[in-house]
Amino acid sequence: MSRLMNDFPASDASQVTLANWRTAPFNSWSFHHVRELVPSADIPTDQSRASSLASDPVNLSGLIIDDGTGGTLPFDAYLEHSHTDGLVILRDGKIAFEHYANGMSAGTPHILMSVSKSMLGLLAGALVARGDLDPEQQVSELIPEIAETAYKGATIRHLLDMRTGLDFDEDYLATSGAIIAYRKSTNWNPLEPGEAASDLRSFYNELQDLSGPHGGPINYVSPNCDLLGWVMERATGRRYADLMSELLWQPLGAEHNAYITVDRLGAPRCAGGMCTTTRDLARVGQLIVDNGTHDGNSILPPVWIDDIERNGDRDAWQSGNMEVDFPGLDILYRSQCYSLQGDSPLISGFGIHGQFLFADRRNGIVIAKFSSQPLPIDVGQIMLTMRAARAIIAELATS
């Protein structure tokens, strides 16, 4: 793995390409070099507004993680076992722990995968507060181009909460079908020889079938999120990357520019294409911990964050298609975010291959984790990191 893309030119065996970039071992390089493979749009920060993160280190070498099989893992072994590329833990807004591997550093952007969806959900809160979005408005009123697709009758709230009835098989290991056409339309998969180039927004014309009514169980399908990004652009007349920069990224004090992958016509991959540094992702968690404020300025309404924590539909989660990946956990899903219930709820984002953001408002703790796990969905790894997050919080909350 250490020799990936190190030779010039790189050998065939070490070459990372659009065809292999999401598979192991190539993802250990590609996940923090995404814009070298896929076109992207900058999400600029403003260095004059960048916030510093003080350091208050905590020794976690003695922390023991339940491995879920009756055994345990020392913390260092957990980091290696979970293919951690970057980990930043904040307590009371200060860096308590920081770790990088696989060529990552504090200044290296890494792909968020579906934590990008949670960023989308936060941006929606800012737009709702400004009066630019009405969650109860039908999507087709803003995007008439989808009025004769499966999205007919769906509302912005249905998109936010993954409760459209779209018939779409989100199988990350599929080699054919709609998800492959979707990935090609977003520039994430190469075209076959002679295959005509597609684009994300034309792809929606292919989505004609329903698996159930809108407003039913959680139906986790990524096209909902790219459509919501299109809604935001249409509602405001602004590019998604610029909205993210101006309403979230700059105000929250990000240190580095972020970026997001785009299709051949510039449509953003809101469902999974945002890339940030680990510290800046932790700053997003701190914004949640601080109830949407930073440096005395309100960026997100506290009621939006409260709504995420409390108002997901439990029945919709338990009867939906995501519960199987988080077995036995009491989770609510709202506005593209997870809320792990308990005495100290965790507002969370999750992305395939092991991307996580946890924000514990009660204890003032944030955990931002980037990984390059081999499998897109690995339930054992998901549950391991959920237990690790609780163990970290318990340690920091009492030390």
C-alpha positions as CSV (number, residue, x, y, z in Angstrom):
1,M,0.0,0.0,0.0
2,S,2.8,2.4,0.8
3,R,4.0,2.2,-2.9
4,L,0.6,3.3,-4.4
5,M,1.2,6.1,-6.9
6,N,4.7,6.6,-5.7
7,D,6.6,5.8,-8.9
8,F,6.6,8.1,-11.9
9,P,4.9,6.9,-14.0
10,A,3.2,4.5,-11.5
11,S,3.3,0.8,-12.4
12,D,0.1,-0.9,-13.4
13,A,-0.1,-2.7,-10.0
14,S,0.2,0.6,-8.1
15,Q,-1.9,2.8,-10.3
16,V,-5.1,4.2,-8.8
17,T,-7.8,4.9,-11.4
18,L,-11.4,5.7,-11.7
19,A,-12.1,2.0,-12.1
20,N,-10.5,0.9,-8.8
21,W,-10.4,4.0,-6.5
22,R,-13.1,2.8,-4.1
23,T,-11.6,-0.7,-3.7
24,A,-8.9,-1.8,-1.3
25,P,-6.0,-1.3,-1.2
26,F,-6.3,1.6,-3.6
27,N,-8.8,3.5,-1.4
28,S,-6.1,4.1,1.2
29,W,-4.6,6.5,-1.3
30,S,-7.5,7.7,-3.3
31,F,-9.8,8.7,-0.4
32,H,-7.4,11.7,0.3
33,H,-6.6,12.4,-3.4
34,V,-10.1,12.4,-4.8
35,R,-9.8,15.5,-6.9
36,E,-7.0,13.9,-8.8
37,L,-9.5,11.4,-10.0
38,V,-12.8,13.1,-10.2
39,P,-13.6,16.8,-11.2
40,S,-14.4,19.0,-8.3
41,A,-15.6,22.4,-7.1
42,D,-13.9,24.3,-4.3
43,I,-15.8,25.2,-1.1
44,P,-13.6,28.1,0.0
45,T,-12.9,29.2,3.5
46,D,-12.0,32.6,4.7
47,Q,-8.6,32.6,6.4
48,S,-9.5,35.8,8.3
49,R,-12.3,33.9,10.0
50,A,-10.5,30.6,10.5
51,S,-10.7,29.5,14.2
52,S,-7.8,28.0,16.1
53,L,-8.1,24.8,17.9
54,A,-6.3,24.7,21.2
55,S,-4.7,21.5,22.4
56,D,-5.5,19.7,25.6
57,P,-4.2,16.2,25.0
58,V,-5.5,13.1,26.8
59,N,-3.7,9.8,26.9
60,L,-6.0,7.2,25.5
61,S,-3.4,4.4,25.2
62,G,-5.1,2.6,28.1
63,L,-8.6,2.7,26.6
64,I,-10.0,-0.7,25.9
65,I,-12.7,-1.3,23.3
66,D,-15.2,-4.1,23.3
67,D,-14.6,-6.0,20.1
68,G,-18.1,-7.4,20.0
69,T,-17.0,-11.1,20.2
70,G,-16.3,-11.3,23.9
71,G,-12.8,-9.9,23.5
72,T,-11.3,-6.5,23.7
73,L,-9.0,-4.3,21.6
74,P,-6.5,-1.7,23.0
75,F,-7.2,1.7,21.5
76,D,-4.1,1.7,19.2
77,A,-5.1,-1.7,17.9
78,Y,-8.7,-0.4,17.3
79,L,-7.3,2.4,15.2
80,E,-5.4,-0.1,13.0
81,H,-8.2,-2.6,12.9
82,S,-10.7,0.0,11.8
83,H,-8.4,1.3,9.0
84,T,-8.3,4.8,10.5
85,D,-6.8,7.4,8.2
86,G,-7.6,10.4,10.5
87,L,-9.1,10.9,13.9
88,V,-9.7,14.1,15.8
89,I,-11.4,14.2,19.2
90,L,-12.5,17.5,20.7
91,R,-13.4,18.1,24.3
92,D,-14.8,21.5,25.2
93,G,-13.6,22.7,21.8
94,K,-10.0,21.6,22.3
95,I,-8.1,18.8,20.6
96,A,-7.9,16.0,23.1
97,F,-6.6,13.4,20.6
98,E,-5.3,13.5,17.0
99,H,-4.0,10.6,14.8
100,Y,-3.2,10.2,11.1
101,A,-2.1,7.3,8.9
102,N,-1.7,6.3,5.3
103,G,-0.1,9.6,4.3
104,M,-2.7,11.8,5.9
105,S,-1.9,14.9,7.9
106,A,-3.8,17.7,9.6
107,G,-4.0,19.6,6.3
108,T,-5.1,16.7,4.1
109,P,-8.7,16.6,2.8
110,H,-10.4,13.2,2.9
111,I,-13.7,12.1,1.3
112,L,-16.7,12.2,3.7
113,M,-18.7,9.8,1.6
114,S,-22.3,10.0,3.1
115,V,-21.3,12.3,5.9
116,S,-21.7,14.7,3.0
117,K,-25.4,14.0,3.4
118,S,-25.3,15.3,6.9
119,M,-23.5,18.5,5.7
120,L,-26.4,18.8,3.2
121,G,-28.9,18.5,6.1
122,L,-27.2,21.2,8.1
123,L,-27.1,23.5,5.1
124,A,-30.8,22.9,4.6
125,G,-31.3,24.2,8.2
126,A,-29.5,27.4,7.3
127,L,-31.6,27.9,4.2
128,V,-34.9,27.1,6.0
129,A,-33.9,29.8,8.6
130,R,-33.4,32.3,5.8
131,G,-36.8,31.5,4.3
132,D,-35.2,30.1,1.1
133,L,-36.6,26.6,1.7
134,D,-40.0,25.3,2.9
135,P,-39.6,21.6,3.9
136,E,-43.3,21.0,3.1
137,Q,-43.1,22.2,-0.5
138,Q,-43.3,19.7,-3.2
139,V,-40.0,19.1,-5.0
140,S,-41.6,19.4,-8.5
141,E,-42.7,23.0,-7.8
142,L,-39.0,23.9,-7.8
143,I,-37.8,21.2,-10.2
144,P,-40.5,20.6,-12.7
145,E,-38.0,18.5,-14.7
146,I,-38.8,15.6,-12.3
147,A,-42.6,16.0,-12.2
148,E,-43.1,12.9,-14.3
149,T,-40.6,10.7,-12.5
150,A,-41.0,8.6,-9.3
151,Y,-40.5,11.8,-7.3
152,K,-43.9,13.1,-8.3
153,G,-45.6,14.2,-5.1
154,A,-42.5,14.1,-2.9
155,T,-41.7,17.0,-0.6
156,I,-38.5,18.5,0.5
157,R,-39.1,17.0,3.9
158,H,-39.3,13.5,2.3
159,L,-35.9,14.1,0.7
160,L,-34.4,15.4,4.0
161,D,-35.6,12.3,6.0
162,M,-35.0,9.6,3.3
163,R,-38.7,8.9,3.1
164,T,-39.4,8.9,-0.6
165,G,-40.8,5.8,-2.1
166,L,-38.2,5.6,-4.9
167,D,-37.4,2.1,-6.1
168,F,-33.6,2.2,-6.2
169,D,-31.3,-0.6,-5.0
170,E,-28.4,1.0,-3.1
171,D,-26.1,-2.0,-3.4
172,Y,-22.6,-0.7,-3.2
173,L,-21.1,-3.9,-4.5
174,A,-23.4,-4.1,-7.6
175,T,-21.7,-4.4,-11.0
176,S,-24.8,-3.5,-13.1
177,G,-28.1,-1.8,-12.7
178,A,-29.3,1.7,-11.8
179,I,-26.6,2.4,-9.2
180,I,-23.9,1.9,-11.9
181,A,-25.7,4.3,-14.2
182,Y,-26.0,6.7,-11.3
183,R,-22.3,6.5,-10.6
184,K,-21.4,7.0,-14.2
185,S,-23.6,10.1,-14.3
186,T,-21.7,11.6,-11.4
187,N,-18.2,10.9,-12.8
188,W,-17.5,8.3,-10.1
189,N,-17.3,5.3,-12.5
190,P,-15.6,5.2,-16.0
191,L,-17.7,4.8,-19.1
192,E,-17.5,1.7,-21.2
193,P,-15.8,2.0,-24.6
194,G,-18.1,3.8,-26.9
195,E,-20.6,4.6,-24.2
196,A,-22.1,8.1,-24.4
197,A,-21.4,10.4,-21.5
198,S,-24.3,11.0,-19.1
199,D,-24.9,13.6,-16.4
200,L,-26.5,13.5,-13.0
201,R,-29.6,15.6,-13.7
202,S,-30.5,13.7,-16.9
203,F,-30.2,10.5,-14.9
204,Y,-33.4,11.4,-12.9
205,N,-35.5,10.7,-16.0
206,E,-34.5,7.0,-15.5
207,L,-36.1,6.9,-12.1
208,Q,-39.7,6.0,-12.8
209,D,-40.6,3.3,-10.3
210,L,-41.9,3.4,-6.7
211,S,-41.4,0.7,-4.0
212,G,-44.0,2.4,-1.8
213,P,-45.6,5.7,-1.0
214,H,-43.7,8.8,-0.1
215,G,-43.7,9.4,3.6
216,G,-43.3,5.7,4.5
217,P,-40.4,3.8,6.1
218,I,-36.8,5.1,5.9
219,N,-35.7,4.4,2.3
220,Y,-32.0,5.2,2.1
221,V,-31.3,6.1,-1.5
222,S,-28.5,8.6,-2.4
223,P,-30.3,10.2,-5.4
224,N,-32.5,11.9,-2.9
225,C,-29.6,14.0,-1.7
226,D,-28.3,15.1,-5.1
227,L,-31.9,16.1,-5.9
228,L,-32.0,18.1,-2.7
229,G,-28.8,19.9,-3.7
230,W,-30.5,20.8,-7.0
231,V,-33.5,22.1,-5.1
232,M,-31.2,24.4,-3.1
233,E,-29.6,25.7,-6.2
234,R,-32.9,26.3,-7.9
235,A,-34.4,28.0,-4.8
236,T,-31.5,30.4,-4.4
237,G,-30.0,30.8,-7.8
238,R,-26.6,29.9,-6.4
239,R,-24.2,27.1,-6.8
240,Y,-24.3,24.5,-4.0
241,A,-20.5,24.8,-3.4
242,D,-21.0,28.6,-2.9
243,L,-23.9,28.1,-0.6
244,M,-22.0,25.7,1.5
245,S,-19.0,28.0,1.6
246,E,-20.9,31.2,2.5
247,L,-23.5,29.8,4.9
248,L,-21.5,27.1,6.7
249,W,-17.9,26.7,5.9
250,Q,-16.7,30.2,6.3
251,P,-18.9,31.1,9.3
252,L,-18.0,28.0,11.3
253,G,-14.3,28.9,11.1
254,A,-13.0,26.2,8.8
255,E,-9.2,26.3,8.4
256,H,-8.9,24.8,4.9
257,N,-10.9,24.9,1.7
258,A,-13.2,21.9,1.3
259,Y,-14.3,20.6,-2.1
260,I,-17.0,18.5,-3.7
261,T,-17.0,16.3,-6.7
262,V,-19.1,17.3,-9.7
263,D,-20.4,15.7,-12.9
264,R,-19.4,16.7,-16.4
265,L,-21.9,19.7,-16.3
266,G,-20.9,20.8,-12.8
267,A,-23.8,19.3,-10.8
268,P,-22.5,18.5,-7.2
269,R,-22.4,15.0,-5.7
270,C,-24.2,16.1,-2.5
271,A,-24.8,12.5,-1.5
272,G,-21.1,11.6,-1.0
273,G,-18.6,13.8,-2.7
274,M,-17.5,16.4,-0.1
275,C,-13.9,16.3,1.0
276,T,-12.6,18.1,4.1
277,T,-9.7,17.9,6.6
278,T,-10.3,15.9,9.8
279,R,-10.0,19.0,11.9
280,D,-12.5,20.9,9.9
281,L,-15.0,18.0,10.1
282,A,-14.5,18.1,13.9
283,R,-15.3,21.9,13.7
284,V,-18.6,20.9,12.1
285,G,-19.3,18.7,15.1
286,Q,-18.3,21.5,17.4
287,L,-20.9,23.7,15.7
288,I,-23.5,21.1,16.5
289,V,-22.3,20.9,20.1
290,D,-22.5,24.7,20.4
291,N,-26.1,24.6,19.1
292,G,-25.4,26.2,15.8
293,T,-23.3,29.2,17.0
294,H,-19.7,30.0,16.5
295,D,-17.7,33.0,17.8
296,G,-20.9,34.6,19.0
297,N,-22.7,34.3,15.6
298,S,-25.7,32.1,14.9
299,I,-25.1,29.9,11.9
300,L,-27.8,27.3,12.4
301,P,-31.1,27.6,14.4
302,P,-30.9,25.7,17.6
303,V,-34.4,24.4,16.9
304,W,-33.0,22.7,13.7
305,I,-30.4,20.8,15.8
306,D,-33.0,20.0,18.5
307,D,-35.3,18.7,15.7
308,I,-32.5,16.4,14.4
309,E,-31.8,15.0,17.8
310,R,-35.5,14.4,18.8
311,N,-37.9,14.3,15.9
312,G,-37.0,11.4,13.7
313,D,-39.7,8.8,13.3
314,R,-38.8,5.7,15.3
315,D,-41.3,3.5,13.5
316,A,-40.0,4.7,10.1
317,W,-36.4,3.8,11.1
318,Q,-37.3,0.4,12.5
319,S,-39.3,-0.6,9.4
320,G,-36.8,0.9,7.0
321,N,-33.8,-0.3,5.1
322,M,-31.0,1.1,7.3
323,E,-31.8,-0.6,10.7
324,V,-30.0,-3.8,9.5
325,D,-26.7,-1.9,9.4
326,F,-27.1,-0.7,13.0
327,P,-28.6,-3.7,14.7
328,G,-30.0,-3.2,18.2
329,L,-29.3,0.5,18.3
330,D,-32.0,3.0,19.2
331,I,-31.6,5.5,16.3
332,L,-33.7,8.3,14.8
333,Y,-33.0,9.7,11.4
334,R,-33.8,13.3,10.6
335,S,-32.6,15.8,8.1
336,Q,-29.8,13.5,6.8
337,C,-28.4,12.9,10.3
338,Y,-28.5,10.0,12.7
339,S,-29.4,10.5,16.4
340,L,-28.3,7.7,18.6
341,Q,-30.6,7.9,21.6
342,G,-29.7,7.6,25.3
343,D,-28.9,9.7,28.3
344,S,-26.5,11.6,26.1
345,P,-27.7,11.4,22.5
346,L,-25.2,11.4,19.7
347,I,-26.0,13.4,16.6
348,S,-24.0,11.6,13.9
349,G,-23.0,11.3,10.3
350,F,-22.0,8.0,8.7
351,G,-20.4,7.2,5.4
352,I,-19.4,4.0,3.7
353,H,-15.9,2.6,4.2
354,G,-15.8,3.9,7.8
355,Q,-16.5,7.7,7.8
356,F,-18.0,9.0,11.1
357,L,-18.9,12.2,12.8
358,F,-20.2,12.2,16.4
359,A,-21.4,15.2,18.4
360,D,-22.3,14.8,22.0
361,R,-23.9,18.1,23.1
362,R,-24.4,17.1,26.8
363,N,-20.7,16.3,27.3
364,G,-19.2,18.7,24.8
365,I,-17.3,16.0,22.9
366,V,-16.8,15.6,19.2
367,I,-15.3,12.6,17.3
368,A,-14.4,12.9,13.6
369,K,-13.1,9.7,12.0
370,F,-11.9,9.1,8.4
371,S,-11.1,5.5,7.3
372,S,-10.3,3.4,4.3
373,Q,-12.1,0.2,5.2
374,P,-12.1,-2.4,2.5
375,L,-15.9,-3.0,2.4
376,P,-18.4,-0.2,1.8
377,I,-20.8,-1.6,4.5
378,D,-19.2,-3.7,7.2
379,V,-21.7,-4.1,10.1
380,G,-19.0,-5.5,12.4
381,Q,-16.9,-2.4,11.8
382,I,-19.8,0.0,12.2
383,M,-20.8,-1.5,15.5
384,L,-17.2,-1.5,16.7
385,T,-16.9,2.2,16.1
386,M,-20.2,2.9,17.7
387,R,-18.9,1.1,20.8
388,A,-15.5,2.9,20.5
389,A,-17.3,6.3,20.4
390,R,-19.2,5.5,23.6
391,A,-16.0,4.3,25.3
392,I,-14.2,7.5,24.3
393,I,-16.9,9.7,25.5
394,A,-17.2,7.8,28.8
395,E,-13.4,8.2,29.3
396,L,-13.4,11.9,28.5
397,A,-16.5,12.8,30.4
398,T,-15.1,11.4,33.6
399,S,-11.4,12.3,33.3
